[in-house]
Amino acid sequence: MRRIRHAALLAALTLAAPPLARACDPEEMSRQLTIVCRGAFDPAAAWVGTLRDRATAAERGAIDAALRNAEEACDSGDPTAGARESVRLARLAGRIEARLGEAAPIWPDRLAAR
């Protein structure tokens, strides 16, 4: 008899819980994490993609590896790994631009003079 009461109480609590507490769809969570990951990854990938043809062979290899790693991380719903690779891509793109002399200075002249 006690088990029946316990089960009835548990069922009542489950039904009384807010919809978000009851519905935990792992596939939807993974889809949302992929969206977050892509939000960090896509701009960095587009930026480094414009510089790829002017990169050295070693830089192109690093770009390809980072793109592949970030794609896998985003597709598997791991936004931390995807964001980490996005930062690496952005840093590499900045180095390529700096080496080519195509980037504006980071600090305005008034700050560099201090």
N, C-alpha and C positions, 0 to 999 in steps of 0.2 A: 504494500500500500504506500509505503514511504517513497519507493521508486516512482510510482505513478505521479504522486504529488510533485516530486522533484522534476520529472520530465514535463509536467504541465506548467510548472513555474518557469522552467527554462524556455519552453515554447512561447509562453506569454511574454517573457522578456525579449526574446528574439523578435517577435512581432511588434513590440512597443519601441524597439530601437529605431533611430532615424534611418531613412533609406540609405544614406551613405555609409553608415556603420554596418548595415546588413549586406550591402552589395559591394563586394570587393572582387572586381573582375580583373584577374591577372593580365589578361590580354589587353584590356583597355589601359591598365596602368603602364604596361610595356609600350603601348602605342604613344601614350602621353610622354613618357620618358624619351622616346625616339624623337618626338617633336621638339622637346627641350634641347636634346643633343644636337639636332640639326640646326636649331637656332644659333648655336655657338659655332658649329662646324662650317656651315654653308658660306658665310661671309669670308672666313679665312681661306677656304678652298678656292673661292672665286678670285680672291686677291692673289694668292700664290699661283693660280692658274694663268694669270696674265703675265707673270714673270718667268714661267717655266722654260720658255724657249731661250731666254737669256741666262739661264742658270748653268753652272758648271755641271759636269757629269756626276760628281759626288752630290751636289745639291739636288739634281734631278732624282737621284736614287733616294735621298732623304725625303724629298717631296712625295715620291711614289709610295714609300713605306708608310709615311705619316698619313697619307690619304687612305691607304688600304686599312691601316689600323683604326683610324677614325670611323671609316665606313662600317667596319665590323662592330666597333663599339656602339655606334648609334643604332645599327640594325638589331643588336642584341639587347638594347635598352639599358646601356651603361653610360649615362651622361657624364660621369666623372672622367672616364677614360677618353670619351669623345672630346670633352672640353680640354683635357690635357693635351691631346694631339692638336687641337685647334690652336692652342697657345704656341705650341712648337712650330706649327705652320706659319702663324703670324710673325713670330720672331725670325724665322728663316726668310720670309718675304721681306721683312725690314732689313735684314743683312744684305740681301740681294740688291734691294733698292739703294742702300747706302754705298755698296761697292760700285754700283753703276753711276752713282752721283745724281740719281733722279729724284731723290726725296728732298723735301724741304727740311731745313734744320728743325730739330725738335724744340730747341729753346729760341724764343725770339731774341733779337739782338739786345734789347734792353735788359733781359735777364742774364745773358751771357757776359755782359760787361761788368756785372757786379763782382 
